[in-house]
Amino acid sequence: MFLFDFFRSFLPLHNPLGFGASDFVEFALAAFLVALVLAHGALEPSFRRFAERTGWCMLLLFAMPIVLRLALLRHFPVPTPAGQDDYAYILLADTFRHFRLTNPMHPMHRFFETVFTLQQPTYSSIYSPGQGLVLAIGWGIFGHPWAGVVLGLGAFCALSYWMLRGWVTPAWALVGGLLAVSQFGPLNEWMNIYWGGAVSAAAGCLVFGALPRLRKDPTPGNAALLGAGLGIHLLTRPFESIFLWIAVAVFLLPDWRRAVKLIPNIVLAALPAVLLTLFHAHAVTGSWTTIPYAQSRYQYGVPQTFTFQPVAVAHNQLTPQQRLTYEGQAAVHGDEPETAGRFAARWASRLRFYRFFLLAPLYLALPFFLLCLRRRRYLWVAGTILLFTLGTTVYPYFFPQYVAAAACLLLLAAVVGLERLSRISPAGARVLLFLAGAHFLFFYTVHALGNDRVFLAMRPFESWDYVNFDDPEERIAIDRRLSEIPGQKLVFVRYSPQHQFREWLHNAARIDRAPVVMALDLGPENEKLREYYPDRSVWLLEPDAKPVRLMPYKESDDSPFRDVR
């Protein structure tokens, strides 16, 4: 209530100063800048000394996003999985935490068909192991898969500083690490969903931090770090790893004689990831060379093919929801042949998504980075970013996760630009940093001290931030109701004919041992599953009803969604 009443007092006639909303914002920003300028002279020497202590800096940057996000739990609780991607990654983590690569095909698998999950030849998520492994580690240690999300984000912020230490001075590296916390920390989507990009972003930090170190000090240890980064990225983004390998080869090419001697160390460090990829593929699909992602494309036609390939054809009988997802992705792909014009238009349309990686004031630093392109190393940085943007344009969809490995390079470009600007105008560089800090502090304070009315009012102005808030789809309420029902439950999910993309059906890795089993409503065939689970109470969930309905299952009812199949 305090913040709501405070913001209401922004009306000039409701406060003793006669200030309006814009006056208050301008006054607060000016006060913040003055305070930072006054503190700058006293803090700068201590900041520079601390920046040289690599271990302490990494520990601080690892802890900061975690502590700041946990401080918001009162208003923004642990994220609830929502939709097919979250559910698929949690299934992957659940499988790994039981020390299995996949799960046996269920004898009643027709009832469990959903998007981004294979039912045969085994029951498995379609995704590569990397993100699932990290979720499984957090789940195993702390009892919840979100712990893996949090740990991965903390590792990325810490490794951003370590990566920058290979390119810039310690003080600027610490500045970059703090910017990473501000951009990718508590308010970022990657902290608040289960299929975020922090793991592949951390892999990118290992790769791009090892490369300059290898040039200065070509030791087996630095080569092993490079190989480890390449391996982790393979486990998260197999296709985009092609661009990572190309970038590494181009960087090492001038010193290829020394690089050749380190290839065994790089390969040995990456080998565990390669072997895990192969064994995971074989366990899930029965083929060493067919990854689950490709198996899903063959069976269900999703995820779709590259833009230069024909539209994928589904070879399985699809449920209505799977059919709608397939048709939606096929429409985005289109059946027109790929042309240079279509490619260029698609590439240009995706440039707006790169706002995800940098706070708005930092874009003013990028022109000063361009002044540094006369140096070959920075020309390589720009070329690598361009390679990732162009390479991912051959896929019909785009999410920031696809180019997460290049996140630290975009951060590097901003930091190098700030460093160059500081040589021309130290005050100008400080102003940009102060504005970036003010942006983060303002929105974090709103989230930390606000109430529901403030959150709803401010949400349209949060730009690319995303923190889970409230329960708009009523998933939390349904989960709570199910947990309050005694005994084991069987829940039939009945969708409306217009239902698209937002999946509700999800199950544990060990379906038969789970307290709740969710199944598709297949009408008269439901009796077979009821006989398979004779000791479970049976319920009906209608996620498209307003409000969402959960009720005891009856074979005949007056639901408007009855017999839609």
N, C-alpha and C positions, 0 to 999 in steps of 0.2 A: 504494500500500500504506500510505503514511503516514497518510492520512486514514482509511482503513478501520480500521487499528489504533487510531487516535486515538478514533474513534467507539465502537469496541468497549470502550475504556477507560471509557466512560460508566457502565458497571456499577459500583455503589458499592464492590464488593469488589476491583475491578481498578485502582483509582487511589489515591494516597496521601491525597487529600483526603476521600475517602468521598462524592464528588459523584455524583449520578445524571445522566441525560441532561437532565432539566428544570432541574437545578441549573446545569449548564454553560451551557445556553441563556440562562437568566436572568442568570447572572454575566456572560456575554459581552455581552448587551444592556445591562446596567447599566454595564459598563466603557465601552462605546461611547458611551452617553449622557453619562457623566461627562467623557470626553475631549472630546466636542463642546462641552459647556457651558464647560469650561475654555478651549477654543480660541476660543469665540465672541467674547469681548470683544476679542481681538487681531485676529481675521480680519474682523470685520464692516466696519470702515472701508475696508479694502482691497477687500473684496467689492463694496461700494457704488461705489467709484471705478471698478473694472473693469467693472461692469454698465453704465456709461454709455458705454463704448467699443463701439459697435454692431458694427463690423466684426470686431474681435477676438473678441467674444462669439459671433458667428455662426460664425466660423472654428473656435473651440473646440467649439461644439456640433455642428458638421458633422463634425469629426474624431473626437469622443469615441465615438459608437456604432460607428464603423468600426474604430477602433483596438481597442476592447474586444472586438469580435466576432472580429477577426483574431487576437487573442491566444488565442482558444479553439480555433483550428484544429487544434491537436495532438490534442485529444479529439473535437472536433466539426468535421469537415472541410466543405469546400464542399458545400452541400446538393445531393443528387441529385434531379432531377425525379421526381415520383411522382404518377401519376394524370392524368386527362384535362385538368384545368385547367392544371397546370404545362406539360404537353405543348402545349396549344393556345397558350399565351402564348409559349412558346419558338419554336413554328412561326411565330408572328406576328413575333417579333424576327428570326428567321432570314430571313424574307421581306424585311423592311425593310433588313437589313444588306447585302442584295444589291441595294438601291435599286429594289425593286419593291413595288407595292401588293398584288399577289396573284401566284399561280402558275398556269400553264396546267393545265387538267384532264388528268390522266394517262390514257393509253389503257387502262391496266389498273386503273382506279380502284376496281373492285369489291373488289380484294384489300386495299385500304387504308382501307376504311370503319371509322371509329371515332367516338367521342363528342366533340362540340364541335368537329368539323372538317368543313368542307364539301369535297366532292369535285367537285361540279358546281354551277353552270356553270364555276367555277374551283376550284382547290385552295387552301384558305385556312382560317385560324382563324376562329371565329365572333365573336371579341371586337373591341371598339373599339380604335383604334390606340394610345392613350396609354401603357399599361403596356408594350406591345411596343416602342414607340419608345425608351423609357428603357432597356429590356433591350438593345436593338440598339446604343445608344450605348455602354453599358458593355462589351458584347461586342466592338464595333469597336475600342475604346481598349485594353482590358485582355485581350481574348481569351477572355472567358467571360461568359455572360449574367448570372451572379450578381453581377458587378460593377455592373450596372445596378440590381439590387435594393439593394445596399449604398449606392450613390450616392443613390438616391431616398430611402432612410431617413435618411441624413445631411442631405440637403436639408430634409426634413420637420422634423427636430429643430432645425436652424438657423432655419428660417422660423417655428417655434413661438415662439421668442424675439422675432423681428421682429414677428410678429402681436401678441404681448402688449405690446410697447412702445407700441402704439397705444391700449392700454386701461388699463395700470397703470404704476407707476413702474419705472425701469430695474432696480432691485434685485429687485423681485417678478417682472419679466419674466425675469430670469436664473434665478431660482428655478424658474419655470415651465419654462424650457428644460431645466434639469437634471432636473426631474421627467419631461419628455418623453423624455430619454435613458434614464432609469431604467425607464420603463414601455414604451417602444416600441423600445428599443435592442437590445443584443446577444442578449437572452434572448427577444425577442418573435417571434411567428409571422411578422409582416411582414418580418422580417430573414431568415427561414429558409425561405420558400417563394417561388415565382416569380409568384404571382398576388396578392401582398400589396397593401395599400391605401395605401402611403406616398405614391404619386404623387398620388392624389386628395386625400389628407390635406394634402399640400403645396399643392395648388391651393386648398383651403379656407383655409389660412393666408394666401395671397395675397389672397383675397377679403375675409376677415374682418379682415385687417390693413389693407387699403386703405380700408375703409369709414370708420372713425373718423378716419383721416388726411384723407379727402375732406371730412369735416365741418369739420375745423379748417383745412384748406388745400386748397381745391378746384382743384388744378392739373392740367394735362393728364397729367403724369407719374403722379400717383396714380390718375387715371382709367385710364391704360394698364395699371397694375398690376392694377386690378380686372378689366379686360377680359381680361388674360392669365390670371388665375386662373379666370375663368369659362370661357375657352376650353380650358384644360388639363383642367378638370373634365369638360367636354363630351366630351373625347377618352377619358376613363376611365370615367365613369358617366353616360351620356346621360340615362337616366330620372331619376335623382336630381338632375340639373341643374335640373329643373323647380323643386324645392324651393329650390335655391340662388338662382335668379332671383327667386322670390317673396320670399325673405328680403331680398335686395338691394333690391327695389322698396319693401318696407315700411320699411326703414331710411332710404332716401333720400326717402321721401314727404314728410316735413315740410319739406324744403328742395328741393322738386321744381323750383322755378324755376332754381336753380343747377345742379341735376342734369341738367336738360334740355340745358343748354349743353355738358355733358361727354359726352353720349351719343355723338357722333361719335368721340371718343377711345376710349371703351369698346368701341364696335363695331369700330373699326379694329384694336384689340389682340386682340379675340376672333375676327376674321375669318379669320386663317390656320387656326385650329382648325376653324371651320365649313367652310371650303373643303376641308380635308383629310378631314373626315368625309364630305362629299359625294363627293369623288373616290374615296375608299376604297370607299364603298358602290357606286358605279358600276363600279369596276374588279372588285369581287368578285361582285356580283349582277347587273350589267347595268342596274341601276336607280338613279337619283340619290336616291331616297327610301326604298329598301329596304336597311336595314343588314344585315350578315351575320347578326346575332343573330336578326332576324326571318326571314331566309331559312332558318336552321336550324330555327326553330319550325315553318315551313311544311313543310319536307322531312321532318324527323325527329320533330316533336312536342315537342322539347326545345330550349332551356329552356321550362318551362311558362308558361301565360298567367297574368294577374292573377286574383286570387280572385273578382272580380266578373264574369269572363268564363268562357265554357264551356271545358272541357278541350280543349287543342289536339289536332288530328288529324294524324297522320303521313301524308304523301302519298308517301313513298318506301318501298320494300321494306326492312325493317330486318333487320340481323343479329341473332342471338340476344342479344348483349351490348347492342346499341342498343335492342332490345325490352325487356330487363329494366330499363334506365335509364328508358325512356319509361314503363313501367308503374309504376316506383317513384315517379317525379315526378307521374304522374297520380293515384296513391294519396294522396300528400301534398296535392295540390290538392283532391281530392275532387270529387264531382259534386253536392253539395248547394248550394243557392243561398246566396249571401253574406247574412248577417244581422248586425245590430249586436252581438248576443251573441257570435257566432263571431269577429267582428272584435276585440271587446274582449278575449276570452279569448286570442286569438293575440297581441295587443299585450302583454298582461300576461305571457304566457309568455316573451316575448323580453327582458324587463327584466334578467334575469340575465346576458345577453350584454354588458351595458354595464359589467360588471366588467372587461372587456377594456381599457377606456380609462383606468382610474384605479387606482392602488395602494390597497389596502384602507384604510390610515389616512386617506386623503384624503376618504373618505366622511363622516368626522366634521366636515369643513370645509364640506360642502354645506349643512347647515342655516343656517350663517352667511351663505352666499350668498343664501339665501332672504330674509334680512333686508334685502338690498339691492334687492329687486324693486320697491321704491317708486320707484326711478330708472328712467326709461323705457328707457335703453340696456340695463340688465340684464334688464328685463322682456322686451325684444326677444331677448336671448341665450337666455333660458329658452324663449321661444316658438319660436325657430328650432330648438332641440334637439327640442322636442316635435313640431314640424312634420316633421322628419326621421324621428322614431320612428313617427309615425302614417302618414306617406306610404309608408314602406317596408313597412308591415304589409299592404298590398294585394298583396304578392307572397308566395307560399306558403313560400318559403325565406328564411332570414336569415343573413348573415355580417357581421361587423364592417366588412368592406370596403364594404358598401353605404352606411354612414353615415360613412365615413372623413372626409369634408369637415367634419363637425361635431366631429371629435376635438379640434381646438384650442379649440372653444367649451366642451367639457367640461373641458378643462384650465384654461381661463379661469375657469370657475365655481369650480373648486377653489382657484385662486390668489386670486380675489376673496374667497372664503370665508375663506381663511387670513389675508388682509390685514385683513378685518373682525375676525376672532378676535384678531389681534395687537393691535388697539386695546383690546380688552376684557382680554385676558390674553396678553401677549407670550410668557410661558413656555409657555402652552398651545399656541400656534402653533408654537413651536420643538419641542415634544415631538412633534407630528404630523409635522413635517418630519424629525426625527431617526428616528422609527419608519419612515417611508417610505424613508429612506436606508439604515437597518439592514436592511430587507426586501430591498432590491436587493443590497446588499453581501454579505449572507449567501448568497443563491442564486448570485450571480456567483462568490463564492469557492468554493462547492461545485463549480461547473462548471469553474473554473480549476484547482483543486488536487486534485480528487477522482480516483477511478478508476472502472472499470466497475461494480464492486459498489456504490459510493456512488451513482453516477448512477441505477442501477436502483432502489436503495432509496429515493432522494429523489424520483423522478419523480412518484409519486402526490401529493406535497405541493407541487408547483410551481404550483398554481392555474392561471392562464391563460398562464403562460410556455410556450414551445415552442421547443426547439432540437433539430435533427435529431441523432439518436444511433444508432450501430451500423448494422446493415443488416437490419432485421426482415423485409423482403420479399425480400431477396437481390438487389435490383436492382443494387447496386454490384458484387457478385460476378459477376453475369451480364455487366454492361458490361465488367468487367475480362477475363473469359474471351473475350468477342468481340474485344476489342482485341488479345488475344494470338494470335488465329488469323490467319495470313497471308492476304493478298489480300482481295478484296471478298466480302461474304457476303449471302446471302438467307436470312432467318429466318422460317419459318412459325410463327405463334403459335396454339397450340391450347388453348382454354379448356375447363374442365369445365362441365357443364350448370348448376352452381350459382354460377358466377362472376358477380360483380356489382360494378359501379362502379369498381373499381381497375384502370384500363386499363394495359396494357403496350405495346400497339401504338402506335408513333409513328415519324414519319419526318421527314427534313430537308425544307427548302423545295424543294431540287433533288434529288428522290428518286433519279433515275438516276445522279447523280454521288456519292452518299453511299457511304461504305465499308460501311455496313450498311443493308439494306433490310428492313423488317419487314412481313409480310403475314399476312392471315387465312388460316387453314387451311381451304380450301374442298374438301377431299377430292380426287376425281378431276380437278377443274378446276385443281389446282395445277400440272399439267404445262404449262399454257399460260404460266404465269408463269416456270417453269423454262426454257421455250424463249425467253421474252422476255429472260431474263438468263442466257445460256448460259455465260458466263465466271465466274459467281459460285459459290462453294461453298454448298451448301444445308444448312440446319440446321433443327431442330425445337425450339421452346421451349414447355414446358408450365408456365406460372406457377402453376397450382393444385396441382401435385405437391408432396409434402413429402419431401425438399427440392425446390426448383424444379429442373427438368430441362432441360438444353441438350444436344442430341445430334445426330449426323449424321442427316439426313432420309432415311427409307426409305418407299417407297410402301406397304408393308405392315409393320405392327408390332403389338405386343401392348399398346399403350398403352390404359389404361382410358378415356381420353378420345377414343378413335378413333371417327369417324363419329357424333359427337354431333349433327351437323346433318342 
